Amino acid sequence: MAASFQRVLPLEGGCNFRDLGGYRTSDGLGIRQGALFRSGVMSYFTPNDHPQLTGLELRTICDLRRADERKKEPTRWPTETQVISWDEEQPQVTQLQKEALREKSTDGEGTRNLMIDAYRSMPRWLQTQLQDILRRMAEGEVPLLFHCAAGKDRTGFSAAIVLHTLGVPRETIFDDYEFTNQAVDLKMFMLKHRRATLGLTDGEHPLETMADGVRDALLTADRSYLSAAFEQIEKDHDSIDNYVRDILCVGDKVIEKLRNALLTD
């Protein structure tokens, strides 16, 4: 990896905006820098951010958020770029997170258990989105970025599946997932951008009123959350590879195209 490479892009209005380049696969190849990105909400970029964003030359932005989230915090990209979103009815993790505020607002452990349950459901209700993201990548729609609100949960699980499909070892995948905790201070981001809810709060339950344990459980990329999603896949499909092949419909030919589009020596 080049010495000047910055995984977290230094953007004034960025939220967990990261380049997935440089990760090595089990067979020694690496993901190309500047080809695949993950992020949180993209409503707060400043004019100072625009030159760097324009320089990425993104072909596709995949927005994993619900329609109400997109309306409240719309993506503001400085150039005309293809933006993909999905409107299927699904029990999004953010809805479960909001339940934590209403039903278990003083119980951090209860909130953490609710998050684990939400992650166990992700392989099912993110199926369509992941199929589309992987297909677009295989067809050469890169550089590509996928994002949600905090860039932590829906984005974190999606990144894990994408990295696995490209052949990145599991330990590296979990390290990337947990890197959110260093890449962004979500609490400070929400306090700085007072309109930012990141899908986690609303007017009735602002960040400041949460119990510390609840807030920590919601804002932390906890390794046990992603572990729960992987365990559910392995319970239902025996392996992550089977899930990718049988549920996401990504066979050997598609994987070869993905590797050709995104990997390098």
Buried (B, 14 or more C-beta within 10 A) or exposed (E): EEEEEEBBBEBEBBBBBBBBBEBBBEEEBBBBBBBBBBBBBBBBBEEEBBEBBEEBEBBBBBBBBBEEBBEBBEBBBEEEBEBBBBEEEBEBBBEBBBEBBEEBBEBBEBBBBBBBBBBBBBBEBBBEBBBBBBBBBBEEBBBBBBBBBBBBBBBBBBBBBBBBBBBBBBEBBBEBBBBBBEBBEBBEBBEEBEEBBBBBBEEEBEBEEBBEBBBBBBBBBBEEBBBBBBBBBEEEBEEBBEBBBEBBEBEEEBBEBBBEBBBEE
